[in-house]
Amino acid sequence: MKEGFSGADPYEIIQRYVIGELDRAQLLDELGRWEYTPEVYGEWEGYFPGDWQKYVEEALREGLIDDSLYMAVSAARRSGGRSSGA
């Protein structure tokens, strides 16, 4: 586990949410605060986050989270984990 988080990576945090170990607010806080490693795409370096694609988008594709929760996590990420409960 990464210090200050409920898992070693965002995917594990999502898995813990799915099985009921975390509530929605904690999920949004932790995924919002996570420091995502960016992908490198030439002039777009840093624009496409690697960890985001690897973990959060994968969880969406696999059905662990739905579109609504994905959007809430995206908003939490933009606000650094602070959430209005979206």
C-alpha positions in Angstrom: 0.0 0.0 0.0 1.1 3.5 -0.7 1.3 5.7 2.4 -1.8 7.8 2.8 -3.8 5.6 0.4 -5.8 2.4 0.6 -3.9 0.6 -2.1 -0.6 0.4 -4.0 -2.2 1.9 -7.2 -5.4 3.5 -8.3 -6.8 0.2 -9.6 -6.4 -1.5 -6.2 -8.1 1.5 -4.6 -11.0 1.1 -7.0 -11.1 -2.7 -6.3 -11.4 -1.9 -2.5 -14.2 0.5 -3.3 -16.0 -2.2 -5.3 -15.9 -4.7 -2.5 -17.1 -2.2 0.0 -13.9 -1.4 1.9 -14.1 2.3 0.9 -17.0 4.6 0.6 -17.4 6.9 -2.4 -16.0 10.0 -0.7 -12.8 8.2 0.3 -12.5 6.8 -3.3 -12.8 10.3 -4.8 -10.4 11.8 -2.3 -7.7 9.1 -2.9 -8.0 9.0 -6.6 -8.1 12.8 -6.7 -4.9 13.1 -4.7 -3.0 10.4 -6.6 0.1 11.6 -8.5 -0.5 10.0 -11.9 2.6 9.2 -14.0 2.2 10.9 -17.4 2.6 9.1 -20.8 5.0 10.8 -23.3 3.6 11.7 -26.6 6.2 14.0 -28.2 4.9 17.6 -28.1 2.0 16.4 -25.9 4.3 15.2 -23.1 2.4 15.2 -19.9 -1.0 15.6 -21.5 -2.0 12.0 -21.6 -1.5 10.6 -18.0 -0.1 7.0 -18.1 -1.3 5.9 -14.7 -4.8 7.3 -15.5 -5.1 5.2 -18.6 -3.5 2.2 -17.1 -5.6 2.1 -13.9 -8.7 4.3 -14.0 -9.7 3.9 -17.7 -9.0 0.2 -17.4 -11.4 0.0 -14.5 -14.0 1.8 -16.6 -13.5 -0.6 -19.5 -13.8 -3.6 -17.2 -17.0 -2.3 -15.7 -15.6 -1.8 -12.1 -16.8 1.8 -12.3 -19.5 3.3 -14.5 -19.4 6.5 -16.6 -20.9 8.6 -13.7 -18.3 7.5 -11.2 -15.5 8.0 -13.8 -16.7 11.6 -14.3 -16.8 12.2 -10.6 -13.2 10.8 -10.2 -12.1 13.0 -13.1 -13.6 16.0 -11.3 -11.9 15.0 -8.0 -8.6 14.7 -9.8 -9.0 18.3 -11.2 -9.7 19.5 -7.6 -6.9 17.6 -6.0 -9.2 15.2 -4.1 -11.5 17.8 -2.8 -15.0 16.8 -3.6 -18.5 18.2 -3.1 -19.7 14.6 -3.1 -20.2 14.5 -6.9 
